[in-house]
Amino acid sequence: MENLLTPSQVSAILAISSRQLRDLADSGEIAFVNVGQGECRPSRRYKPKDIEDFIARRTTILSPRPRPATPSPRAKRYVTISEVLERRIEERRRLKEAAPRGKRR
């Protein structure tokens, strides 16, 4: 016969509070054995197999998300110094061409 686990032992195994454990048992997610005096003085114990079954039911494996084909707009792109200089030269040309020409002396 297997040893029954106390609520504090099961809470520690599942890393949850005793309140969460009680709620899971009340909702039927985890089976328990009432070793107390019936409904008037219940005392819960848990079978290790029932805890293992709960863990198996709740275990999920997430599949990785597919990566987008194009880089995201947030992706960093480093700009070289020559690109910066080319942009400035081009901007000056545009400003020079757009400026009204005055009379020459």
Buried (B, 14 or more C-beta within 10 A) or exposed (E): EEEBBEBEBBBEBBEEEEEEBBEBBEEEEBEBEEEEEEEEEEEBBBBBEBBEEBEEEEEEEEEEEEEEEEEEEEEEEEEEEEEEEEEEEEEEEEEEEEEEEEEEE
